[in-house]
Amino acid sequence: MFFLKKLPTFSTIQPAKSIRTMSSSVLQKIPNVGIDNRGRYKYILIKVVDQNDSSNQFKYVVRGGRAFEYHADIYDNFKKCVKPDDLNVTTNILGGGWLEHGQNSIIVEGASVQYGPADHSISASVLEKAYPNYKITHNDE
C-alpha cells in the first residue's frame, strides 16, 4: 500500500473524507484536501492528471496552511509529499488565494500574486466534499 509522507507543516490537518468520484487508483492515493484546521492562510488549487493510461483522468486538490509564506511554498510541499514523477501524474497550479477556516466554516477568496486567482467555485466544491458539515462560501471579488 502507498502512503504519503506527512510533513510537520501539516501536523494539524483535519483528515479529509475519501472521495471516490474517479476510478484511477493513482488519483485515489492523493488526498483531495490538505489544509490547517483553523486560521487565515494562503491556499492553491491544483489539477492532477493521471498519465498512466490514455484516459487522462484528473482531479482537483486544495492545499494550504499557515506555515507557508508564499503560494509557491505550498506547491513545493505538495510535490515533496505526493512525488508526481513516482506516480506518473502531472500537476498544474490553477491559481491561489486565501482560506479563512473557522470552527465550522471556510471562506475561499483572494488571489495569488504569482499564480493569479484560483476558480474559487472549484476550490469550494472540493472543500465541501471533504467538510460536508461545514458552511463553505467563496468570494470571487
C-alpha positions in Angstrom: 0.0 0.0 0.0 1.2 3.5 -0.8 1.5 6.1 2.0 2.1 9.8 1.7 4.8 11.2 3.9 3.4 13.6 6.5 5.4 16.8 6.9 5.4 18.7 10.2 3.9 21.8 8.5 0.6 19.9 8.2 0.6 18.4 11.7 -2.8 20.0 12.4 -4.6 18.8 9.2 -8.0 17.5 9.7 -8.4 14.3 7.8 -10.5 14.7 4.7 -13.2 12.2 3.8 -12.4 9.9 1.0 -14.0 10.9 -2.3 -14.5 8.1 -4.8 -15.6 10.0 -7.9 -12.7 9.0 -10.1 -11.7 5.4 -11.0 -8.0 6.0 -11.2 -6.3 4.2 -8.3 -3.3 6.6 -8.6 -5.5 9.6 -8.1 -7.2 8.0 -5.1 -3.9 7.8 -3.4 -3.7 11.6 -3.3 -5.8 13.3 -0.6 -8.2 15.9 -2.0 -7.6 18.4 0.7 -4.6 19.2 2.9 -5.2 22.4 5.0 -4.7 23.6 8.5 -7.6 23.3 11.0 -8.1 27.0 11.8 -7.0 30.4 10.8 -6.5 32.5 7.7 -3.8 31.3 5.3 -2.8 31.0 1.7 -4.0 28.1 -0.5 -3.6 26.8 -4.0 -5.8 24.8 -6.3 -4.0 22.0 -8.2 -5.2 19.9 -11.1 -3.6 16.4 -11.0 -3.8 14.3 -14.2 -3.1 10.6 -14.3 -0.7 9.8 -17.1 -0.7 6.0 -16.5 -3.3 5.4 -19.3 -4.8 7.2 -22.2 -7.9 8.4 -20.5 -6.2 11.3 -18.7 -8.4 11.1 -15.7 -7.9 14.1 -13.3 -9.0 15.6 -10.1 -8.6 18.9 -8.3 -6.9 19.2 -4.9 -6.7 22.0 -2.4 -3.6 22.7 -0.3 -2.7 25.4 2.1 -1.6 26.4 5.6 -0.3 29.0 7.9 3.3 27.8 7.7 3.7 28.9 4.1 5.0 32.3 3.3 4.4 32.1 -0.5 1.9 30.2 -2.6 4.9 28.5 -4.3 6.0 27.1 -1.0 2.7 25.2 -0.8 3.3 23.7 -4.2 6.8 22.7 -3.3 5.5 21.0 -0.2 2.8 19.2 -2.3 5.3 17.9 -4.7 7.5 16.6 -1.9 4.6 14.7 -0.3 3.0 13.4 -3.5 6.0 12.8 -5.7 4.3 13.3 -9.0 7.1 11.6 -11.0 6.9 8.5 -9.0 3.1 8.3 -9.5 3.3 9.3 -13.2 0.9 12.2 -12.7 1.2 15.8 -14.0 0.3 18.7 -11.8 -0.7 22.2 -12.7 -1.4 25.1 -10.3 -4.7 26.7 -11.3 -4.3 29.7 -9.1 -4.4 30.5 -5.4 -6.0 32.7 -2.8 -6.8 32.7 0.9 -8.8 30.4 3.2 -10.5 31.7 6.3 -11.0 28.5 8.3 -13.4 28.9 11.2 -14.9 26.3 13.6 -17.5 25.1 11.1 -16.9 27.3 8.1 -14.4 28.1 5.4 -14.4 31.2 3.2 -12.4 31.0 -0.1 -11.3 34.3 -1.5 -8.4 36.4 -2.9 -5.6 35.7 -5.3 -2.1 34.6 -5.5 0.3 37.3 -6.8 2.4 34.6 -8.6 -0.3 32.3 -9.9 -3.4 34.6 -10.1 -6.8 33.7 -8.6 -8.0 30.2 -8.4 -11.5 29.3 -9.6 -12.9 29.6 -6.0 -16.1 27.7 -7.0 -14.0 24.7 -7.8 -12.0 25.0 -4.6 -15.2 25.4 -2.6 -16.6 22.3 -4.3 -13.5 20.2 -3.3 -13.7 21.6 0.2 -17.5 20.8 0.5 -16.8 17.2 -0.2 -14.1 17.0 2.4 -16.0 19.0 5.0 -19.7 18.1 4.5 -20.8 19.6 7.8 -19.2 23.0 7.1 -20.6 26.1 5.6 -18.3 26.7 2.6 -18.5 30.1 0.8 -16.4 31.8 -1.8 -15.9 35.3 -2.8 -14.7 36.0 -6.4 -14.3 39.8 -6.0 
